[in-house]
Amino acid sequence: MNLLENIVARAKANKQRIVLPEAEEERTLKAADKVLADDLAHLILIGNPENIEREAKEWGLKHISKATIIDPKNCDKTEDYATLLAELRKKKGMTMEQARDLVTHNNLYLGCMIIKSGDADGQISGALSTTGDTLRPALQIIKCAPGVTCVSGAMLLLTHERQYGKNGVVVMGDVAVTPNPTADQLAQIAYTTAQTARTVAGIDNPEVAMLSFSTKGSAKDAKDKETGKSVYIIDKVVEATRIAQERYPDLKVDGELQADAALAPTVAQKKAKGSKVAGKANVLVVPNLEVGNIGYKLVQRLGGATAIGPILQGIARPVNDLSRGCSVDDIYYMVAITACQAQS
């Protein structure tokens, strides 16, 4: 069983309630039909019921009737959701009228209110919406997980090099959200990416490498003469490693490590002898978004790896973002991934 099959099997074994707020969009509705046919999750579709029924008939979808369909313009819990939203956002000046308008005209807000009220376990959007549109209601309503202030995105990399990671599977973060994390944020990213490795990739023993262009002091940061601050990133990675080790004592994490020292045992013996992570890392934390985005795409295009994600992490309940160029299969597997996150 490959990783995607394993993720689907785990989702089926403990079905979660997943909201699809863009249910009138063609790929989303086709993916929903496949999810329902496979009994992968309990789906909550937000949209005009007549439009959804018409589209399902037009596209030959046989299973949409198994979903719960919520009409945002005619929902019997609108007042409950609006009251709760107004209460959550009252310090920001939100009125009841504004809250009511959001839950009746913005499906992403309505979906997050359904989760906040305990009526659903996770949400997926992005086929029609930007990442900002997806994140905004999630952060305003569901908020970050306890002890976390930094949302990030992890990528599952399924490579053909089975000697690396866990049988060729490596989880990399952050590749999607925070452009230039601080040392404290980088430590949080290490923790949440390890959690994603456990809940989604099935890696029971995450071993986290904090990556840099230096291994254990082999290079030094240049210093700004006026401020005395580091110009590059090594010092930040070293500090992030220290914070992660102190804050999360059960987390296996080490740094700073170059990528080859993190993954290859022979290189680790030369560059990082004595490290408990070097040479066997299955979670890679990059120092900034630039490195993460470039890195995973190079591995994907030049190395032939399958890249799955980004999987958003650090939110109290799972809310995931799709590419607007996503396929039906992308949405299907993201439902399974979101369900696995929700199970934890």
JOMOPE-V49615 format. One record per pair of residues at least 4 apart in sequence whose ideal C-beta (glycine too) atoms are under 8 Angstrom apart, sorted by the first residue. I is the first residue (numbers start at 1). J is the second residue. Records with the same first field share a line. If there is no record, write none. Layout:
I: J ; J
This chain:
1: 5 ; 6 ; 9
2: 6 ; 158
3: 7 ; 156 ; 158 ; 169 ; 201 ; 202
4: 8 ; 308 ; 333 ; 336
5: 9
6: 10 ; 202
7: 11 ; 200 ; 202 ; 333 ; 336 ; 337 ; 340
8: 12 ; 38 ; 40 ; 333 ; 336
9: 13
10: 14 ; 202 ; 336 ; 339 ; 340 ; 343
11: 15 ; 16 ; 40 ; 41 ; 335 ; 336 ; 337 ; 339 ; 340 ; 343
12: 38 ; 39 ; 40
14: 339 ; 343
15: 39 ; 40 ; 41 ; 42 ; 339
16: 41 ; 42 ; 121 ; 122 ; 338 ; 339 ; 342 ; 343
17: 41 ; 42 ; 43 ; 44 ; 119 ; 120 ; 121 ; 122
18: 35 ; 41 ; 42 ; 43 ; 44 ; 120 ; 121 ; 122 ; 123 ; 124 ; 335 ; 338 ; 339 ; 342
19: 43 ; 44 ; 46 ; 111 ; 114 ; 115 ; 120 ; 122 ; 123 ; 124
20: 28 ; 31 ; 32 ; 43 ; 44 ; 45 ; 46 ; 123 ; 124 ; 125 ; 331 ; 335
21: 46 ; 107 ; 108 ; 110 ; 111 ; 123 ; 125
22: 28 ; 46 ; 47 ; 107 ; 125 ; 126 ; 127 ; 128 ; 129
23: 28 ; 29 ; 32 ; 45 ; 46 ; 47 ; 52 ; 69
24: 28 ; 29 ; 47 ; 48 ; 51 ; 52 ; 55
25: 29 ; 127 ; 128
26: 30 ; 55 ; 59
27: 31 ; 127 ; 326 ; 327 ; 328 ; 331
28: 32 ; 127 ; 331
29: 33 ; 45 ; 52 ; 55 ; 56 ; 59 ; 61 ; 64
30: 34 ; 59 ; 61 ; 328
31: 35 ; 328 ; 329 ; 330 ; 331 ; 332 ; 335
32: 36 ; 43 ; 45 ; 61 ; 64 ; 67 ; 331
33: 37 ; 56 ; 61 ; 62 ; 63 ; 64
34: 38 ; 328 ; 332
35: 40 ; 41 ; 43 ; 332 ; 335
36: 40 ; 43 ; 63 ; 64 ; 66 ; 67
37: 62 ; 63
40: 332 ; 335 ; 336 ; 339
41: 335 ; 336 ; 339
42: 68
43: 66 ; 67 ; 68 ; 335
44: 67 ; 68 ; 69 ; 70 ; 111 ; 114 ; 119 ; 120
45: 52 ; 64 ; 67 ; 68 ; 69 ; 70
46: 69 ; 70 ; 72 ; 107 ; 110 ; 111
47: 51 ; 52 ; 69 ; 70 ; 71 ; 72 ; 107
48: 52 ; 71 ; 73
49: 53 ; 69 ; 71
50: 54
51: 55
52: 56 ; 64 ; 69
53: 57 ; 64
54: 58
55: 59 ; 61
56: 61 ; 64
57: 61
64: 69
70: 75 ; 110 ; 114
71: 75
72: 78 ; 103 ; 104 ; 105 ; 107 ; 110
73: 104
75: 81 ; 103 ; 104 ; 110
77: 81 ; 117 ; 119
78: 82 ; 100 ; 103 ; 104
79: 83 ; 100
80: 84 ; 117
81: 85 ; 103 ; 110 ; 113 ; 114 ; 117
82: 86 ; 96 ; 99 ; 100 ; 102 ; 103
83: 87 ; 96 ; 99
84: 88 ; 113 ; 116 ; 117
85: 89 ; 94 ; 99 ; 102 ; 103 ; 109 ; 113 ; 141
86: 90 ; 94 ; 95 ; 96 ; 98 ; 99
88: 116 ; 140 ; 141
89: 93 ; 94 ; 99 ; 140
90: 94
94: 98 ; 99
95: 99
96: 100
97: 101
98: 102
99: 103
100: 104
101: 105
102: 106 ; 109 ; 110
103: 109 ; 110 ; 113
104: 110
106: 110 ; 137
107: 111 ; 125
108: 112 ; 123 ; 125 ; 129 ; 133 ; 134 ; 136 ; 137
109: 113 ; 137 ; 141
110: 114
111: 115 ; 120 ; 123 ; 125 ; 137
112: 116 ; 123 ; 137 ; 138 ; 140 ; 141 ; 142 ; 319
113: 117 ; 141
114: 119 ; 120
115: 119 ; 120 ; 121 ; 122 ; 123 ; 141 ; 142 ; 317 ; 319
116: 141 ; 142
121: 317 ; 318 ; 339 ; 342
122: 317 ; 318 ; 319 ; 320 ; 338 ; 339 ; 341 ; 342
123: 138 ; 318 ; 319 ; 320 ; 338
124: 319 ; 320 ; 321 ; 322 ; 331 ; 334 ; 335 ; 338
125: 129 ; 133 ; 134 ; 319 ; 321 ; 322
126: 130 ; 131 ; 134 ; 320 ; 321 ; 322 ; 323 ; 324 ; 326
127: 322 ; 324 ; 326 ; 331
128: 324
129: 133 ; 134 ; 324
130: 134 ; 324
131: 135 ; 176 ; 177 ; 321
132: 136
134: 138 ; 319 ; 320 ; 321
135: 139 ; 151 ; 177 ; 312 ; 319 ; 321
136: 140
137: 141
138: 142 ; 312 ; 315 ; 319
139: 143 ; 144 ; 151 ; 315
142: 315 ; 316 ; 317 ; 319
143: 315 ; 316
144: 148 ; 149 ; 150 ; 151 ; 314 ; 315 ; 316
145: 192 ; 314 ; 315 ; 316
146: 316
148: 188 ; 191 ; 192 ; 314
149: 185 ; 188
150: 178 ; 181 ; 184 ; 185 ; 188 ; 189 ; 192 ; 314
151: 177 ; 178 ; 312 ; 313 ; 314 ; 315
152: 173 ; 174 ; 176 ; 177 ; 178 ; 181 ; 188 ; 189 ; 192 ; 193 ; 312 ; 313 ; 314
153: 173 ; 174 ; 175 ; 176 ; 177 ; 309 ; 310 ; 311 ; 312 ; 313 ; 321
154: 171 ; 172 ; 173 ; 174 ; 175 ; 192 ; 193 ; 196 ; 197 ; 200 ; 309 ; 310 ; 311 ; 313
155: 171 ; 172 ; 173 ; 175 ; 176 ; 292 ; 296 ; 307 ; 308 ; 309 ; 310 ; 311
156: 169 ; 170 ; 171 ; 200 ; 201 ; 307 ; 308 ; 309 ; 311
157: 165 ; 169 ; 170 ; 171 ; 172 ; 296 ; 299 ; 300 ; 305 ; 306 ; 307
158: 168 ; 169 ; 305 ; 306 ; 307 ; 308
159: 164 ; 165 ; 168 ; 169 ; 170 ; 299 ; 303 ; 304 ; 305
160: 168 ; 303 ; 304 ; 305
161: 168 ; 303
162: 167 ; 168
163: 168
164: 168 ; 170 ; 263 ; 264
165: 169 ; 170 ; 171 ; 263 ; 281 ; 282
166: 170 ; 201 ; 203 ; 282
169: 201 ; 203 ; 282
170: 263 ; 281 ; 282 ; 283 ; 284
171: 193 ; 196 ; 197 ; 200 ; 201 ; 203 ; 206 ; 282 ; 283 ; 284
172: 193 ; 283 ; 284 ; 285 ; 286 ; 292 ; 295 ; 296
173: 189 ; 190 ; 192 ; 193 ; 196 ; 283 ; 284 ; 285 ; 286 ; 292 ; 313
174: 178 ; 181 ; 189 ; 193 ; 285 ; 286 ; 289 ; 292
175: 286 ; 289 ; 292 ; 293 ; 295 ; 296 ; 309 ; 310
176: 289 ; 292 ; 293 ; 309 ; 310 ; 312 ; 321
177: 289 ; 310 ; 312
178: 185 ; 189 ; 289
179: 288 ; 289 ; 290
180: 288 ; 289
181: 185 ; 186 ; 189 ; 287 ; 288
182: 186 ; 236
183: 187 ; 236 ; 237 ; 239 ; 240 ; 243
184: 188 ; 240 ; 243
185: 189
186: 190 ; 210 ; 236 ; 237 ; 240 ; 243 ; 244 ; 285 ; 287
187: 191 ; 240 ; 241 ; 243 ; 244 ; 247 ; 248
188: 192 ; 314
189: 193 ; 285
190: 194 ; 208 ; 210 ; 240 ; 244 ; 248 ; 251 ; 253 ; 283 ; 285
191: 195 ; 244 ; 247 ; 248 ; 251
192: 196 ; 313 ; 314
193: 197 ; 206 ; 208 ; 283 ; 285 ; 313
194: 198 ; 206 ; 208 ; 251 ; 253 ; 283
195: 199 ; 313 ; 344
196: 200 ; 201 ; 311 ; 313 ; 341
197: 201 ; 203 ; 206 ; 282 ; 283
198: 202 ; 203 ; 204 ; 206 ; 344
199: 340 ; 341 ; 343 ; 344
200: 311 ; 337 ; 340 ; 341
203: 282 ; 283
205: 252
206: 251 ; 252 ; 282 ; 283
207: 252 ; 253 ; 276 ; 277 ; 280 ; 281 ; 282 ; 283
208: 244 ; 251 ; 252 ; 253 ; 254 ; 277 ; 281 ; 283 ; 284 ; 285
209: 253 ; 254 ; 255 ; 257 ; 259 ; 262 ; 263 ; 277 ; 278 ; 281 ; 283 ; 284 ; 285
210: 237 ; 240 ; 241 ; 244 ; 253 ; 254 ; 255 ; 256 ; 257 ; 285 ; 287
211: 237 ; 255 ; 256 ; 257 ; 258 ; 259 ; 262 ; 284 ; 285 ; 286 ; 287 ; 291
212: 233 ; 234 ; 237 ; 255 ; 256 ; 257 ; 258 ; 287
213: 219 ; 232 ; 233 ; 234 ; 258
214: 218 ; 219 ; 220 ; 234 ; 256 ; 258
215: 256 ; 257 ; 258 ; 261 ; 271 ; 272 ; 278
216: 256 ; 257 ; 271 ; 272 ; 275
218: 258 ; 271
219: 234
220: 234
221: 230 ; 231 ; 232 ; 233 ; 234 ; 235
222: 230 ; 231 ; 232
223: 228 ; 229 ; 230 ; 231
224: 228 ; 229 ; 230 ; 231
230: 234 ; 235 ; 236
233: 237 ; 287 ; 288
234: 238 ; 256
235: 239
236: 240 ; 287
237: 241 ; 255 ; 256 ; 287
238: 242 ; 255 ; 256
239: 243
240: 244 ; 255 ; 285
241: 245 ; 253 ; 254 ; 255 ; 256
242: 246
243: 247
244: 248 ; 251 ; 253
245: 249 ; 251 ; 253
248: 253
252: 276 ; 277
253: 277
254: 272 ; 275 ; 276 ; 277 ; 278
255: 285
257: 261 ; 262 ; 271 ; 272 ; 275 ; 277 ; 278 ; 281
258: 262 ; 271
259: 263 ; 284
260: 264 ; 267 ; 271
261: 267 ; 268 ; 271 ; 272 ; 275 ; 278 ; 279
262: 268 ; 277 ; 278 ; 279 ; 281 ; 284
263: 267 ; 279 ; 281
264: 268 ; 279
265: 269 ; 279 ; 280
266: 270 ; 279
267: 271 ; 279
268: 272 ; 273 ; 275 ; 278 ; 279 ; 280
269: 273 ; 279
271: 278
272: 278 ; 279
275: 279
277: 281
286: 291 ; 292 ; 295
287: 291
288: 292
289: 293
290: 294
291: 295
292: 296
293: 297
294: 298
295: 299
296: 300 ; 307
297: 301 ; 307
298: 302 ; 303
299: 303 ; 305 ; 307
300: 304 ; 305 ; 306 ; 307
308: 333 ; 337
310: 321
311: 320 ; 337 ; 341
312: 318 ; 319 ; 320 ; 321
315: 319
317: 342
318: 338 ; 341 ; 342
320: 334 ; 337 ; 338 ; 341
322: 326 ; 330 ; 331 ; 334
323: 330
326: 330 ; 331 ; 334
327: 331
328: 332
329: 333
330: 334
331: 335
332: 336
333: 337
334: 338
335: 339
336: 340
337: 341
338: 342
339: 343
340: 344
